Amino acid sequence: MWPYLAPPALTIWGAASPPASQGFVLWGLVFLLPLILGYTGWSYHVFRGKVAADAGYH
């Protein structure tokens, strides 16, 4: 079965996007992932200790 995908004539490498597109996505990831992780860390820092452990809707 390896390296063919759903259609028996299509390989993983044939179904992959061009290297230029993969490079674009890679640079987007390199730029955006630290921003997302930084914002998430900052928001956890800002809101830490605001809710008690036993607080909830039930």
N, C-alpha and C positions, 0 to 999 in steps of 0.2 A: 504494500500500500504506500510506503514512503517512496518518493517525495511527492506523490500525486494528490491533488485536492479532489473536490467533489466530481467534476468531470474527469474521466480517466486520462485525458490527454493534456490536462493543465497541471503544471508543476508549481511548487511554491515560488520558484524564481520567476516563472512566467506570469504569475498573478501579482507579483510585487510591483509597487509603484516605481517610477524612474528614480535614479539616485538624486536628481535635483530636488524632487518632491520630498524625499526622505531627509535630505539635508535641511530643507526649509522647516520641516517638522522638528528636526533635532534642535535647530537653533531657537525655534519657538519654545521648545521644552526647556532648554538651557536658560532662557530669559524668564519664562513665566513660572516655572516650578519654584525657584527661590522666592519670588514675589508671593505666591500662594502660601507657601510654608511660613514665610515671615509674617504675613497678615494673620494666618491662623494662630501662630504663636503669640502675636501681639494681642489678639482678641481673647485668647485664653488668659493672658496676663492681666488684661483689663478687668475681666469678669470673674477672676478667681475669688472664692470666698463669698460670693453674693447670694448663693443658694445653699441652704442647709441640706445635709445628707438625707434627712427624713422628710423634706418638703416634696410634695407631689400632688397629683390629682386624686389619688385613691385614699 
